Amino acid sequence: MKNLLYILLIGITLISCSGSPDPLYPRYAIFPDEKTVATQEISIDSVFFRYPYRVAVKDSIAVIMDLHNDSHYFYSFTYPEWTPIASFGKRGGGPEEMLSAEMFQFCSPDSIWALDANRMQITRWSISPYEKKVSRVEEIGLDKNLVRSLDFYRTDSAFLITDYLGDFRYHKVSHSGKPIKNIGKIPTEINYEQDIHPALAQAWRSFTDYNPKNGIYAIATQLGETLEIYNLKTQAHNVIYGPAGEPQFIEKGGEGFPTGIKGFVDIQVTDDYIYTVFDGMSWEERDKFYKRGMSAPKGGHFLYVFDLAGNPVRKYTLDKNILGIHINEKTNTGIATCAESDNPIVTFKL
C-alpha cells in the first residue's frame, strides 16, 4: 500500500512540475526608450462627433470616422486648416446608406475605401474639395463564406481581410469580393478544441495595417498583448507577445467573453516602424467604472513603437487617451482622435 501511495505521489509531482509547455513565441518586457508627450487639441466647431474613432490624412485632405454618429460615419476636411468639405457614408438601410462602419482606408482623394460588416460590403468614395461633395463610385459585395469581416486592407492585387471563424488568420480576397487564399492560423499557445474556434476568433479580433513599400502586414490584438508581423515580400512571419500575453476569454454558447486586459487600439505601419496605440486596462478595472455608474476610459494613452521585426523601440506616454492615429515620420508628428475631449482631434510631437 505504501509503495502504491509512493508511486502516485511521484506521478502527481511529475505532472505538476511539467507545468505548461515552453512559450512558442518571444516576449518583450521593456522598451529601451520612454518619453512623455503633451498633446494639443484641434478645434472643429462645425461638426459634432459622438465617437471620433479613426483619422487619416492624404496630402491636403483629412478624413475622420465617427463610429457612433447619428447621421454619417465619415467626415472630410481640408488639411491642415480642418475646414469641412462634406460628410459621407450616411447611416441607414437605404440603397446607398451604410448599416455599419468598421474601418476605412484613404488611398487617394478618389479612392477612400470603407468596410460595412453588416452589409458585407466594401465601398469606394471620391472626394471633390472644390465642389465640396463626396460621391459613392463603387461597391463590392463580399462572399458569404467570409461570414463577418471586421478589418481589411486593399492592396494592388487583393483585399487582406482577417478571418472571423478561427480556422485561419486572414484571407486574400479578390477585388470582386471572392476569397482567393486562406492564410495562417491564430498564434495561440493554447491547444483549443475545434468547436472553440469561433469564440477564439472573437477574442483574437485584431487591427491591421499594411505598407506596400516594405511589404509588412501587421496585426495587433484588441485583447491581451500580441503583435504579428507578416512580411509579404519574404514570406517571413514573426509573432511577439508582450507582458500581458495572448487574449484571455471565457467561452459561453459559442461566444468569447473577454477577461484579462484591453490591448491594442490602433496600428500603423510606416516605412521604418510599426506604431500602435495601447490600452492595458483590465476588464476587472473597467467593471469598477460601470458599477459606479461611470464610463470607462476610451482608448489608450500609450503609443508603442516597434521596428519592422517586432522589437520594441520606444514607448510614449500621452496626457490624453487616444483612439486612432496618423503618424507622419517626415515631420515627426502624430494626429489622433480623442473621444474624451470636446475636440475630436489632438496632435503631438514625436
N, C-alpha and C positions, 0 to 999 in steps of 0.2 A: 504494500500500500504506500509506504514511504517512497519507494522507488518510482511508483506511478505519479505521485504528487510532485516529486523532483523533476520528472520529465515534463509534466505540464507547466511547471514554473519556468523551466528553460524555454519552452515553446512560446509562452506568453512574453518573456523577456526579449526573445529574438524578434517577435512581431512588433513590439513597442519600440525597440531600438532601430528597426529598419525605417520607421517614420515614412514621410513622403519621399518620393524619388527626387534625385538631384534636379535642380532647376534646368529647364531646357534652354532658357534664354538668358542673356546677360542682364545685369541690373545696374542702374545708375543710382547713386546715393546723394551726391552733392554736385553743385555747379562750380567750376573753378573761378567764376567771376560773378559778383552780385552787385546790383545797383538799385537805388531808389529813384523813382521817376515821378515828377509832378505833371499833371495833365492840365490842359487849358480847354475850356468849354467853347464850342462854336454855337452861336445863337441862330436858330432858324425859326423866326416868329410866324412865318406864313403857313406852316404845316404843323398840325398836332399829331404826334406819334404816340401810340399806346405801348408798343414794344419794339423799339428800333433794334433789329436783330443782326443785320449784315450790311456792310458797306463795301463798295468797290469804286475805284477811280480809274478812268482811262482818258489820258490827255486832259481835255478841258471839260469833261463831264463826270459827274459823280452820281451813283445810284444807291439809295438806301432801301432796304427791305424791312417792312414793318410786319411782324409776324401776326399780330392780333388787331390790325386796323379794321374799322367797321366798313370802310369803303374800298380802298385799294391796298394791294400788297407792296407796290413799288412806287418810288418817287425819284424823279430825275432832277438834277440841278446843274448849273454851270459851276465849274471849279477853277479857281479857289474862292469865287465870290459866294457860292451857295445860294444863287438866285434860282427860284423854282422854274423848271421847264414844263414838266407835265407829270401827272400820275398815270399809272397803267397797272394792268392786272386787276381788273375790277373783281371784287369779291361777290360771288353769287353762282347760281346754277344755270345761267343763260348760255347760249351757244359760244360766245367769246369771253365768258367770265371764268374765274378760277374758283374751284372749291377749296383749294388749299395751296400753300406755297411753302416748300421745304427748303429750297436753295436756288441760287441763281448764279450765272456765270457771265461776266461782262467781257466779251472778246473785242468788240468794236462798237461804234455807235449804231451800226445796222445789224449787230449780232449780239443781242442780250438774250441768253437762254434761261428759261425758268422752268422749274420742276413742280408739277401738280400731282402729288401722290394719290389723292382721292380720285382724280380723273384718269390716273395712269397715263399722263401726257406731259410732253416737253414742248414748250412753245418758244418761238423766236420773235423778238421785238426789235423795232428800229426807231431810234430817236432822231428827231429833227429839231435841233435847238433854235433854228431860225423861225420855223413855223410853230414852235412851242407845242409839239404834239408827238405822241408815240404810237406807232402802228404795229398791229399784230400781223406778221408776214408769213409765218409758218407754224404748223402744229404737227407733232409726231406722236402717234399713239404707241404706247409701249406694250409689248407682248404680255399676255395674261400670265404666262409662266414666270414672269418676274415678280408676281404677287403684289408687292408693295415696295416701290423704290423710294428711298429717303435721302439719297445723296447721289451726285453724279458729277462727271467732268467730261466735256466734249473735246476730243482730240481730232486731228485731221482725218482719222480713219474710223473712229468709233466713239461711242459713249462708254465711259467706265462707270459702272453702277454697282454699288455694294449689294451683297446678297442678303435677303431677309429671312430665308428658311434655315440657315445654319449649315448647309451642306457645302458651301463654297465661301470664299472671301469676297470675291467680286466677279462681275460679268463684263465681258466685252459685248457691246450691243451695237448693231448697225445703225446708221443714221436714219434708217426707216423704222427703227424700234424693235428689230428682231435679234434675239440672242445669237452671238457668233461663237463664243467660247466661255466656259466656266473656269475660273482660276482660283487656286489656293484653297486654304481652309482657315477657320478661326484658330489662331495660335494659342489655344488654351493649354495649360499644363495639367489639366484635369481630364480624366477619361470619362466623358459623359455618354450615357446611353443615347441611341439614335432618337428616341421619342422626346428627348430633352432639347434637341437641336433648335426648334423654333424659339423656345424661351432663351436659349443660349444666344441666338442671333439678336434677340431684342436687347439682352444685356450688353452685347458687344456692338450695339449701334454706334457708328463712328462718323466723324467728319473727315473729309478727304480733300486733297488738293494735288495738282499735277503741274509740273513745269516742263514744257516740251523741249526747252533748250538743253537741260541736263537729263531728261528722261525720268526724273524722280516723281513717283506717285506715292504720297504719304497718307497714312490712315491713323487717326488718333481717336481713342475710345472716349465716349461720353461718361462712362463709369470707370472706376479704377484708374490705372496709370500705365497704359500700354501704347507704344508707338510702333507702327510697322512702316517699313520703307521698301518699296519695290523699285528697283532700277529697271525700267522697261527697255533700256538700251543694252544692258549687260545681262539681264535676267537675274541679277542678284536680289536676294530678299533678306532683310535684316529685321529682327524683332527685338525690341528693347522694353524691359519692364522698369518702372520707377518704384519708389519705396512702397506705394500702395498696391502694387501688383496688378493682377488682372481683374476685370469687373466681377463683382460679387453679387449674387442674386439668389432668390428663392423661387422655385418653380411651383406654380399652382394653376391647375387646369390648363396647362399648355402655355401659360404666360410667365414671363420672367419679371419678378418684383425686386427692385434694386435694394441692396443693403450696402455696406461699405461706404465709398465716397462718390461724390460727383467728380468727374475727371476733367477732360479737356473740353473747351467751349468752342474753339475755332482753330483753324490751321492754315498756314500759307507757306508754300514752297517758293523761295526766291532762287536766284542763280547760285547762291553760295550757302544758304542756310534754310532751316525749317523753323518757322515761328509758330508757337502755339499759345493760346490763352488757357490758363489752368485754374480750376476752382479749388478742389481739395477739401471742401466741407463734407463731413459725414452726413448720411441720411438721418442719423440719430440727432445730430445737432440741428438739422433743418426741421425735424419734427418738433423740436422745442419751440421754434418760432411759431409754427402753426398752432401749437397748444396754447400759446399766449395771445393768439389772435393777430399775429403779425405775419408779414410776408418775409420769406427767407431772402437773403441777398441774391440778386440776379447777375449771373456771370462770375468772373473771377478777377482778382486783382494781381495775378501773377502772369508774366509773359516769359515763357521758356524759349530759349534758343538752342537748337541742336545743329551740328554740322550735317552734311548730306548722308553720313553713315550712321547718324543717330547718337553721336557722342555729345554729351551736354557741354555747352559753351558758356552760356550766360543766363542769369535769372534776374528779371526786372520785377520790382515790386511797385505797383502803381498806387496812387492815392484814391483811385475810384475803381469800382468793379466795372469791367467791360465785357462785351459780348463778341461782336465781330471785329476783325482787324483788316486794315490795308497798310502794308509796310512798303515804304519807298526807301530802298537802300542807297539810292543816289543822293538823296537829301538827308538820310539818316533820321527820318521822321515816321511817325505812325499815326494813323487815323483809326478811331474806334467808335463803335456805337455804345451808348450808355443808357440803360433803362432806369437808372436810379437818379437821374438828374432832370431838371426842367428842360435842358438842352440835349438833343439826341446824339450829338457828335462831340467827341473830345479829341484833341491832338496831343502829341508828346514827342520829345526828342530822345533818340536812342544814344 
